């Protein structure tokens, strides 16, 4: 069994295509850790991966206006 890490841009077009692969890897007994924002937690966990939130780190990359939209603290 391997430990596999996924890092994806927080966008449907980036996350959704990885989910079938995540399902296959977890069905084969691999441990998948998936780093992304809270908005994708449910989809990622439903695919069998362990979700790891990166919201705080993503907020550092955006301007203050965008950070307000993302509900950054």
PDB file as gemmi writes it, atoms N, CA and C in Angstrom:
CRYST1    1.000    1.000    1.000  90.00  90.00  90.00 P 1                      
ATOM      1  N   UNK A   1       0.842  -1.183   0.000  1.00  0.00           N  
ATOM      2  CA  UNK A   1       0.000   0.000   0.000  1.00  0.00           C  
ATOM      3  C   UNK A   1       0.883   1.241   0.000  1.00  0.00           C  
ATOM      4  N   UNK A   2       0.545   2.178  -0.850  1.00  0.00           N  
ATOM      5  CA  UNK A   2       1.302   3.425  -0.960  1.00  0.00           C  
ATOM      6  C   UNK A   2       0.510   4.575  -0.354  1.00  0.00           C  
ATOM      7  N   UNK A   3       1.229   5.614   0.027  1.00  0.00           N  
ATOM      8  CA  UNK A   3       0.606   6.875   0.422  1.00  0.00           C  
ATOM      9  C   UNK A   3       0.764   7.810  -0.766  1.00  0.00           C  
ATOM     10  N   UNK A   4      -0.352   8.343  -1.245  1.00  0.00           N  
ATOM     11  CA  UNK A   4      -0.356   9.177  -2.443  1.00  0.00           C  
ATOM     12  C   UNK A   4      -0.922  10.537  -2.072  1.00  0.00           C  
ATOM     13  N   UNK A   5      -0.266  11.589  -2.526  1.00  0.00           N  
ATOM     14  CA  UNK A   5      -0.679  12.953  -2.223  1.00  0.00           C  
ATOM     15  C   UNK A   5      -1.179  13.639  -3.481  1.00  0.00           C  
ATOM     16  N   UNK A   6      -2.332  14.286  -3.377  1.00  0.00           N  
ATOM     17  CA  UNK A   6      -2.878  15.087  -4.462  1.00  0.00           C  
ATOM     18  C   UNK A   6      -2.900  16.538  -4.011  1.00  0.00           C  
ATOM     19  N   UNK A   7      -2.470  17.417  -4.882  1.00  0.00           N  
ATOM     20  CA  UNK A   7      -2.580  18.856  -4.686  1.00  0.00           C  
ATOM     21  C   UNK A   7      -3.266  19.381  -5.943  1.00  0.00           C  
ATOM     22  N   UNK A   8      -4.354  20.105  -5.778  1.00  0.00           N  
ATOM     23  CA  UNK A   8      -5.085  20.569  -6.945  1.00  0.00           C  
ATOM     24  C   UNK A   8      -5.468  22.030  -6.781  1.00  0.00           C  
ATOM     25  N   UNK A   9      -5.546  22.714  -7.906  1.00  0.00           N  
ATOM     26  CA  UNK A   9      -6.086  24.067  -7.870  1.00  0.00           C  
ATOM     27  C   UNK A   9      -7.535  23.976  -7.424  1.00  0.00           C  
ATOM     28  N   UNK A  10      -7.998  24.924  -6.623  1.00  0.00           N  
ATOM     29  CA  UNK A  10      -9.366  24.850  -6.116  1.00  0.00           C  
ATOM     30  C   UNK A  10     -10.383  25.293  -7.167  1.00  0.00           C  
ATOM     31  N   UNK A  11     -10.613  24.428  -8.138  1.00  0.00           N  
ATOM     32  CA  UNK A  11     -11.574  24.697  -9.205  1.00  0.00           C  
ATOM     33  C   UNK A  11     -12.154  23.364  -9.673  1.00  0.00           C  
ATOM     34  N   UNK A  12     -13.435  23.366 -10.014  1.00  0.00           N  
ATOM     35  CA  UNK A  12     -14.100  22.133 -10.432  1.00  0.00           C  
ATOM     36  C   UNK A  12     -13.380  21.449 -11.590  1.00  0.00           C  
ATOM     37  N   UNK A  13     -12.900  22.225 -12.546  1.00  0.00           N  
ATOM     38  CA  UNK A  13     -12.228  21.665 -13.710  1.00  0.00           C  
ATOM     39  C   UNK A  13     -10.897  21.014 -13.393  1.00  0.00           C  
ATOM     40  N   UNK A  14     -10.360  21.276 -12.218  1.00  0.00           N  
ATOM     41  CA  UNK A  14      -9.105  20.656 -11.795  1.00  0.00           C  
ATOM     42  C   UNK A  14      -9.356  19.480 -10.840  1.00  0.00           C  
ATOM     43  N   UNK A  15     -10.327  19.635  -9.956  1.00  0.00           N  
ATOM     44  CA  UNK A  15     -10.599  18.594  -8.965  1.00  0.00           C  
ATOM     45  C   UNK A  15     -11.391  17.436  -9.576  1.00  0.00           C  
ATOM     46  N   UNK A  16     -12.478  17.738 -10.268  1.00  0.00           N  
ATOM     47  CA  UNK A  16     -13.368  16.683 -10.766  1.00  0.00           C  
ATOM     48  C   UNK A  16     -12.659  15.617 -11.599  1.00  0.00           C  
ATOM     49  N   UNK A  17     -11.751  15.965 -12.505  1.00  0.00           N  
ATOM     50  CA  UNK A  17     -11.102  14.915 -13.298  1.00  0.00           C  
ATOM     51  C   UNK A  17     -10.210  13.972 -12.485  1.00  0.00           C  
ATOM     52  N   UNK A  18      -9.799  14.393 -11.284  1.00  0.00           N  
ATOM     53  CA  UNK A  18      -8.927  13.535 -10.475  1.00  0.00           C  
ATOM     54  C   UNK A  18      -9.707  12.525  -9.640  1.00  0.00           C  
ATOM     55  N   UNK A  19     -10.992  12.751  -9.445  1.00  0.00           N  
ATOM     56  CA  UNK A  19     -11.762  11.928  -8.523  1.00  0.00           C  
ATOM     57  C   UNK A  19     -11.900  10.461  -8.952  1.00  0.00           C  
ATOM     58  N   UNK A  20     -12.077  10.144 -10.240  1.00  0.00           N  
ATOM     59  CA  UNK A  20     -12.095   8.720 -10.618  1.00  0.00           C  
ATOM     60  C   UNK A  20     -10.769   8.017 -10.293  1.00  0.00           C  
ATOM     61  N   UNK A  21      -9.668   8.699 -10.476  1.00  0.00           N  
ATOM     62  CA  UNK A  21      -8.369   8.117 -10.140  1.00  0.00           C  
ATOM     63  C   UNK A  21      -8.248   7.916  -8.630  1.00  0.00           C  
ATOM     64  N   UNK A  22      -8.706   8.881  -7.862  1.00  0.00           N  
ATOM     65  CA  UNK A  22      -8.696   8.754  -6.402  1.00  0.00           C  
ATOM     66  C   UNK A  22      -9.526   7.546  -5.977  1.00  0.00           C  
ATOM     67  N   UNK A  23     -10.714   7.391  -6.577  1.00  0.00           N  
ATOM     68  CA  UNK A  23     -11.568   6.236  -6.255  1.00  0.00           C  
ATOM     69  C   UNK A  23     -10.850   4.916  -6.555  1.00  0.00           C  
ATOM     70  N   UNK A  24     -10.219   4.848  -7.706  1.00  0.00           N  
ATOM     71  CA  UNK A  24      -9.520   3.626  -8.088  1.00  0.00           C  
ATOM     72  C   UNK A  24      -8.359   3.332  -7.140  1.00  0.00           C  
ATOM     73  N   UNK A  25      -7.591   4.345  -6.810  1.00  0.00           N  
ATOM     74  CA  UNK A  25      -6.450   4.147  -5.913  1.00  0.00           C  
ATOM     75  C   UNK A  25      -6.901   3.678  -4.534  1.00  0.00           C  
ATOM     76  N   UNK A  26      -7.941   4.301  -3.999  1.00  0.00           N  
ATOM     77  CA  UNK A  26      -8.409   3.909  -2.669  1.00  0.00           C  
ATOM     78  C   UNK A  26      -9.053   2.522  -2.707  1.00  0.00           C  
ATOM     79  N   UNK A  27      -9.714   2.170  -3.808  1.00  0.00           N  
ATOM     80  CA  UNK A  27     -10.319   0.841  -3.906  1.00  0.00           C  
ATOM     81  C   UNK A  27      -9.248  -0.247  -3.943  1.00  0.00           C  
ATOM     82  N   UNK A  28      -8.044   0.127  -4.363  1.00  0.00           N  
ATOM     83  CA  UNK A  28      -6.929  -0.822  -4.391  1.00  0.00           C  
ATOM     84  C   UNK A  28      -6.152  -0.836  -3.065  1.00  0.00           C  
ATOM     85  N   UNK A  29      -6.638  -0.068  -2.098  1.00  0.00           N  
ATOM     86  CA  UNK A  29      -6.041  -0.102  -0.767  1.00  0.00           C  
ATOM     87  C   UNK A  29      -4.990   0.952  -0.492  1.00  0.00           C  
ATOM     88  N   UNK A  30      -4.787   1.875  -1.425  1.00  0.00           N  
ATOM     89  CA  UNK A  30      -3.807   2.937  -1.209  1.00  0.00           C  
ATOM     90  C   UNK A  30      -4.399   4.034  -0.332  1.00  0.00           C  
ATOM     91  N   UNK A  31      -3.551   4.679   0.415  1.00  0.00           N  
ATOM     92  CA  UNK A  31      -3.965   5.828   1.237  1.00  0.00           C  
ATOM     93  C   UNK A  31      -3.752   7.083   0.400  1.00  0.00           C  
ATOM     94  N   UNK A  32      -4.832   7.838   0.184  1.00  0.00           N  
ATOM     95  CA  UNK A  32      -4.762   9.059  -0.618  1.00  0.00           C  
ATOM     96  C   UNK A  32      -5.067  10.248   0.281  1.00  0.00           C  
ATOM     97  N   UNK A  33      -4.129  11.183   0.345  1.00  0.00           N  
ATOM     98  CA  UNK A  33      -4.342  12.450   1.042  1.00  0.00           C  
ATOM     99  C   UNK A  33      -4.503  13.518  -0.031  1.00  0.00           C  
ATOM    100  N   UNK A  34      -5.574  14.275   0.069  1.00  0.00           N  
ATOM    101  CA  UNK A  34      -5.902  15.246  -0.969  1.00  0.00           C  
ATOM    102  C   UNK A  34      -5.959  16.636  -0.343  1.00  0.00           C  
ATOM    103  N   UNK A  35      -5.063  17.506  -0.777  1.00  0.00           N  
ATOM    104  CA  UNK A  35      -4.957  18.867  -0.258  1.00  0.00           C  
ATOM    105  C   UNK A  35      -5.756  19.812  -1.150  1.00  0.00           C  
ATOM    106  N   UNK A  36      -6.754  20.467  -0.572  1.00  0.00           N  
ATOM    107  CA  UNK A  36      -7.550  21.434  -1.327  1.00  0.00           C  
ATOM    108  C   UNK A  36      -8.361  22.275  -0.342  1.00  0.00           C  
ATOM    109  N   UNK A  37      -9.266  23.088  -0.868  1.00  0.00           N  
ATOM    110  CA  UNK A  37     -10.065  23.983  -0.027  1.00  0.00           C  
ATOM    111  C   UNK A  37     -11.341  23.283   0.444  1.00  0.00           C  
ATOM    112  N   UNK A  38     -11.908  23.791   1.528  1.00  0.00           N  
ATOM    113  CA  UNK A  38     -13.090  23.203   2.166  1.00  0.00           C  
ATOM    114  C   UNK A  38     -14.257  22.995   1.198  1.00  0.00           C  
ATOM    115  N   UNK A  39     -14.387  23.847   0.210  1.00  0.00           N  
ATOM    116  CA  UNK A  39     -15.503  23.741  -0.733  1.00  0.00           C  
ATOM    117  C   UNK A  39     -15.532  22.388  -1.438  1.00  0.00           C  
ATOM    118  N   UNK A  40     -14.391  21.701  -1.508  1.00  0.00           N  
ATOM    119  CA  UNK A  40     -14.314  20.418  -2.199  1.00  0.00           C  
ATOM    120  C   UNK A  40     -14.232  19.225  -1.242  1.00  0.00           C  
ATOM    121  N   UNK A  41     -14.311  19.473   0.044  1.00  0.00           N  
ATOM    122  CA  UNK A  41     -14.176  18.399   1.048  1.00  0.00           C  
ATOM    123  C   UNK A  41     -15.130  17.237   0.772  1.00  0.00           C  
ATOM    124  N   UNK A  42     -16.394  17.524   0.605  1.00  0.00           N  
ATOM    125  CA  UNK A  42     -17.393  16.467   0.452  1.00  0.00           C  
ATOM    126  C   UNK A  42     -17.096  15.573  -0.757  1.00  0.00           C  
ATOM    127  N   UNK A  43     -16.786  16.184  -1.892  1.00  0.00           N  
ATOM    128  CA  UNK A  43     -16.480  15.408  -3.102  1.00  0.00           C  
ATOM    129  C   UNK A  43     -15.229  14.555  -2.916  1.00  0.00           C  
ATOM    130  N   UNK A  44     -14.225  15.128  -2.319  1.00  0.00           N  
ATOM    131  CA  UNK A  44     -12.947  14.430  -2.139  1.00  0.00           C  
ATOM    132  C   UNK A  44     -13.113  13.257  -1.178  1.00  0.00           C  
ATOM    133  N   UNK A  45     -13.796  13.484  -0.073  1.00  0.00           N  
ATOM    134  CA  UNK A  45     -14.009  12.403   0.883  1.00  0.00           C  
ATOM    135  C   UNK A  45     -14.914  11.314   0.306  1.00  0.00           C  
ATOM    136  N   UNK A  46     -15.898  11.704  -0.511  1.00  0.00           N  
ATOM    137  CA  UNK A  46     -16.775  10.720  -1.148  1.00  0.00           C  
ATOM    138  C   UNK A  46     -16.001   9.822  -2.106  1.00  0.00           C  
ATOM    139  N   UNK A  47     -14.904  10.340  -2.644  1.00  0.00           N  
ATOM    140  CA  UNK A  47     -14.056   9.540  -3.539  1.00  0.00           C  
ATOM    141  C   UNK A  47     -13.129   8.617  -2.753  1.00  0.00           C  
ATOM    142  N   UNK A  48     -13.088   8.768  -1.431  1.00  0.00           N  
ATOM    143  CA  UNK A  48     -12.308   7.872  -0.594  1.00  0.00           C  
ATOM    144  C   UNK A  48     -11.010   8.435  -0.060  1.00  0.00           C  
ATOM    145  N   UNK A  49     -10.692   9.663  -0.415  1.00  0.00           N  
ATOM    146  CA  UNK A  49      -9.440  10.262   0.038  1.00  0.00           C  
ATOM    147  C   UNK A  49      -9.596  10.900   1.417  1.00  0.00           C  
ATOM    148  N   UNK A  50      -8.487  11.058   2.085  1.00  0.00           N  
ATOM    149  CA  UNK A  50      -8.451  11.824   3.330  1.00  0.00           C  
ATOM    150  C   UNK A  50      -8.254  13.280   2.933  1.00  0.00           C  
ATOM    151  N   UNK A  51      -9.181  14.138   3.302  1.00  0.00           N  
ATOM    152  CA  UNK A  51      -9.126  15.552   2.942  1.00  0.00           C  
ATOM    153  C   UNK A  51      -8.191  16.306   3.885  1.00  0.00           C  
ATOM    154  N   UNK A  52      -7.357  17.186   3.318  1.00  0.00           N  
ATOM    155  CA  UNK A  52      -6.469  18.043   4.096  1.00  0.00           C  
ATOM    156  C   UNK A  52      -6.740  19.487   3.661  1.00  0.00           C  
ATOM    157  N   UNK A  53      -7.285  20.336   4.554  1.00  0.00           N  
ATOM    158  CA  UNK A  53      -7.654  21.697   4.172  1.00  0.00           C  
ATOM    159  C   UNK A  53      -6.440  22.606   3.963  1.00  0.00           C  
ATOM    160  N   UNK A  54      -6.521  23.414   2.917  1.00  0.00           N  
ATOM    161  CA  UNK A  54      -5.459  24.394   2.651  1.00  0.00           C  
ATOM    162  C   UNK A  54      -6.012  25.806   2.542  1.00  0.00           C  
ATOM    163  N   UNK A  55      -7.222  26.039   3.033  1.00  0.00           N  
ATOM    164  CA  UNK A  55      -7.853  27.349   2.892  1.00  0.00           C  
ATOM    165  C   UNK A  55      -6.976  28.485   3.408  1.00  0.00           C  
ATOM    166  N   UNK A  56      -6.363  28.302   4.555  1.00  0.00           N  
ATOM    167  CA  UNK A  56      -5.543  29.364   5.139  1.00  0.00           C  
ATOM    168  C   UNK A  56      -4.367  29.721   4.234  1.00  0.00           C  
ATOM    169  N   UNK A  57      -3.793  28.740   3.578  1.00  0.00           N  
ATOM    170  CA  UNK A  57      -2.656  28.999   2.698  1.00  0.00           C  
ATOM    171  C   UNK A  57      -3.093  29.669   1.409  1.00  0.00           C  
ATOM    172  N   UNK A  58      -4.233  29.250   0.871  1.00  0.00           N  
ATOM    173  CA  UNK A  58      -4.759  29.854  -0.355  1.00  0.00           C  
ATOM    174  C   UNK A  58      -5.074  31.322  -0.103  1.00  0.00           C  
ATOM    175  N   UNK A  59      -5.602  31.646   1.056  1.00  0.00           N  
ATOM    176  CA  UNK A  59      -5.962  33.025   1.370  1.00  0.00           C  
ATOM    177  C   UNK A  59      -4.747  33.947   1.327  1.00  0.00           C  
ATOM    178  N   UNK A  60      -3.588  33.432   1.620  1.00  0.00           N  
ATOM    179  CA  UNK A  60      -2.384  34.249   1.580  1.00  0.00           C  
ATOM    180  C   UNK A  60      -2.017  34.678   0.160  1.00  0.00           C  
ATOM    181  N   UNK A  61      -2.521  33.973  -0.833  1.00  0.00           N  
ATOM    182  CA  UNK A  61      -2.172  34.242  -2.224  1.00  0.00           C  
ATOM    183  C   UNK A  61      -3.041  35.309  -2.884  1.00  0.00           C  
ATOM    184  N   UNK A  62      -4.171  35.629  -2.272  1.00  0.00           N  
ATOM    185  CA  UNK A  62      -5.128  36.527  -2.892  1.00  0.00           C  
ATOM    186  C   UNK A  62      -5.062  37.936  -2.308  1.00  0.00           C  
ATOM    187  N   UNK A  63      -5.608  38.898  -3.063  1.00  0.00           N  
ATOM    188  CA  UNK A  63      -5.720  40.268  -2.565  1.00  0.00           C  
ATOM    189  C   UNK A  63      -6.734  40.299  -1.438  1.00  0.00           C  
ATOM    190  N   UNK A  64      -6.784  41.380  -0.710  1.00  0.00           N  
ATOM    191  CA  UNK A  64      -7.704  41.456   0.426  1.00  0.00           C  
ATOM    192  C   UNK A  64      -9.157  41.339  -0.020  1.00  0.00           C  
ATOM    193  N   UNK A  65      -9.525  41.892  -1.189  1.00  0.00           N  
ATOM    194  CA  UNK A  65     -10.908  41.779  -1.671  1.00  0.00           C  
ATOM    195  C   UNK A  65     -11.279  40.337  -1.952  1.00  0.00           C  
ATOM    196  N   UNK A  66     -10.400  39.611  -2.615  1.00  0.00           N  
ATOM    197  CA  UNK A  66     -10.660  38.203  -2.913  1.00  0.00           C  
ATOM    198  C   UNK A  66     -10.677  37.389  -1.632  1.00  0.00           C  
ATOM    199  N   UNK A  67      -9.811  37.711  -0.693  1.00  0.00           N  
ATOM    200  CA  UNK A  67      -9.773  37.002   0.577  1.00  0.00           C  
ATOM    201  C   UNK A  67     -11.083  37.188   1.330  1.00  0.00           C  
ATOM    202  N   UNK A  68     -11.660  38.379   1.249  1.00  0.00           N  
ATOM    203  CA  UNK A  68     -12.961  38.613   1.891  1.00  0.00           C  
ATOM    204  C   UNK A  68     -14.027  37.715   1.279  1.00  0.00           C  
ATOM    205  N   UNK A  69     -13.992  37.548  -0.044  1.00  0.00           N  
ATOM    206  CA  UNK A  69     -14.955  36.678  -0.725  1.00  0.00           C  
ATOM    207  C   UNK A  69     -14.778  35.223  -0.307  1.00  0.00           C  
ATOM    208  N   UNK A  70     -13.563  34.809  -0.002  1.00  0.00           N  
ATOM    209  CA  UNK A  70     -13.288  33.437   0.395  1.00  0.00           C  
ATOM    210  C   UNK A  70     -13.493  33.234   1.888  1.00  0.00           C  
ATOM    211  N   UNK A  71     -13.899  34.248   2.597  1.00  0.00           N  
ATOM    212  CA  UNK A  71     -14.112  34.215   4.047  1.00  0.00           C  
ATOM    213  C   UNK A  71     -12.824  33.870   4.787  1.00  0.00           C  
ATOM    214  N   UNK A  72     -11.734  34.464   4.363  1.00  0.00           N  
ATOM    215  CA  UNK A  72     -10.470  34.256   5.039  1.00  0.00           C  
ATOM    216  C   UNK A  72     -10.468  35.012   6.357  1.00  0.00           C  
ATOM    217  N   UNK A  73      -9.810  34.432   7.334  1.00  0.00           N  
ATOM    218  CA  UNK A  73      -9.734  35.051   8.657  1.00  0.00           C  
ATOM    219  C   UNK A  73      -8.544  35.981   8.692  1.00  0.00           C  
TER     220      UNK A  73                                                      
END                                                                             
